[in-house]
Amino acid sequence: MPLREAIAVDPLLEWRREFPTAETTLHFISHSLGAMPRGVEASLAEYAAVWRRRGIRAWEEGWFELPAQVSDVLGGILGAEPGAVSVHPNVTLAQAVALSALEFRAPRNRLVCTAEDFPSVLYLYEGLARRGAEIVRVAAGAGRELREEDVVAAIDERTALVAISSVLFRSSQIVDLAPIARRARDVGARTLIDAYQMVGTVPVDVQALGLDMLAGGSVKWLCGGPGVGYLYVRPALAAELRPALTGWMAHRQPFAFDSGPMDWDEGPRRFLTGTPSVPALMAARPGFEIVARIGVAAIREKSLRQTQRMIDWADELGLPVSSPRAAERRGGTVVLNVPHAAEVCAALLASDVLLDHRPGVGLRLAPHFYTRDEEIDRVMQRVREEVEQRS
């Protein structure tokens, strides 16, 4: 059986030394909080030292250019056009900026989303009702499986925006975006993709897919910690948009301190708001740069091998799998719908096994490029032990 095979030669493990947490825990939580790169401490120390030594001069000596520099790294990971990505405090605000630039006027006032999208953005979409939006939530079927044909069927000439996730956070199901984006283009609707559970573990090419907008963040697979979201906007569309949620950093000449009317920047700063969070950007950059250097295609290849190893173990140990088994449908997470999942999760966390659970689906476990094959075997045995204690 595959789980009895010798441990594979794994060139990506050369990066493991950059992630100290991986040496002290069984780290299977990158779908929620990626391990901290060693370089973060040096980066934050540099931030503090520059602030102390240079004071206000730090802005013109590097801080002002930092958002664009980080955006360029993210753009390379996304396959984006140069200057098409902006950075924000989190994905909710990134999407809010994009949504503030759109109109929801009947008869084209529908926003199509799904019941399996992350709650934070669903709350945001609900708020658009007061701006005239009609929110259409596409339901999932048995086992929380979302059918692309159901999303396509919900999109028509009344649709202003299709706002869906590319990988579902509960089940780790990959959503095939191609037919959905194609249908949206055919009827003149925009697309806004929440790619938080995709970017960094499953390749994405925004240009090849013909997406209008895509948002995500730093916390998970990109190992950037909390504090950075990002927004891709197709350049031809960006030139047409005037966000209502804006700020002085979006102005063509922010240091002119112009009282208005607003004169939006023609580049990615067009979608910025207020003063950028310099420490968050500096903390996030080391993880982004590592992922960019490795390449998401190589990360995906390892992820598929290791998640399959986990599924093989689950079958042998009698642990029910509720994430997709087919490789092309599975993101980077394996979901085990075990009994007493909350208790099992708490016990494992107390013993330095890092994972989480979600109501209705069970335990979520995710290897990443710094995970050893032998750790797959150990974590699955630990899950089985905790489940058996409560049977």
Phi, psi and omega in degrees: 000155181304326183285352176264355182293154176299149180298132187288151169291126192231098181294338182289343180292349175296340178275350185300325182297343178278358185231085185302326181300328180294341180271345184246354179220168163268099191268100181235041187232021184292344173288348182238316176209105179296155179296148182281126174293146178304325183294346181297318181299316179294322181294317179288327175296321177297317177303311181296320181293318180295317178300316181294316187277320190256341178057224185299336180294342181300330181298310182281348180261011176155325184296320184296327181275350186300314179304319180292322180295315178294320179300323180295322177297314180296320179300322177296322179293327184272352186070031185273160172294153178303135176073021184257002183240136174238158182248150187216170182294329179195174185290329179296315178290326176301313178292323181298321177298313179298315182295329181292345180266357183255155176252144177234081183244130178299143009274351179262081184226015183270140170245117180264122176226192178228158178291347181262004177288163184292138185306324184302316180283331176296320176299319179299316180296320179303322181296340180288347178301327180287350173259010176098003181283143171255117185269123179247111179262123177273126182278152173273164179264206180300141180067021181061026179280127178265127181263124181301325181295332176289322177294314179302318182295335181278350184264123177215192185292350176272356185275125175269324186211139170250113184238100185224166177272147177273332172226127185284133189289330181282311190260344185068024175285131172279130176264128178286107185282338188303308181292332180288314178296322180295316179297318179300315179298320183298328182258003177082022178265156175271162175238140175225109187256130171271104185254022185303318183272007180250309191294124181107345177227337175233128181299143174220141178230100187297327180287317180297325180280345181068038181279148176278313183215151178210139180229154177193196183202182193266344196290326195264247190297339181277354174057040181258357183072174181286146171127353181227123167249170179214156182223121170264133173229127178306127189307318181297324177286320183305322182296339182268344191267140177231091185299136173281328173275098189217189181185184190293335179287348177272352182287148179302322178227079187301328184272008167279344178052045180289130181281358175113171004294165185297137176238095188292143173298150181273350179257201184294342176295346178308331186255007176283171179237257181265202183302129181291153179275092185300313181298323179295318179294320180292325178290326184282331188302317181303318179294317178301317183292324178295313179299318179297321181290320179292314185094130185292333178299318179291323177296319180296317180301316179291319181301315180298319179295315184284324177292327175294322177299321178294318180294320177300317177298316181301317179296318180292325183269358179076031179261122185290131180260126179247000172271163182299141177272329181290130185303319184288348180254355188255128172283210185269004187243142171251130183249126182245114183272068184275157174293151178056042187301321181296318180292318179298316180299314181298319180294320180291320177299323180294339180253026176066030167257111187266116180202184173212181175220158176229135181305135175090345180234335176106209182283142174244126180229137183220117166285165176217187187296342179265008183271135174274148178301321181297334178288330173302311182298317182293316184292324179292324175294321179294319177299313180301317180300315181290324177295316181297326180296339184251007180279000000 
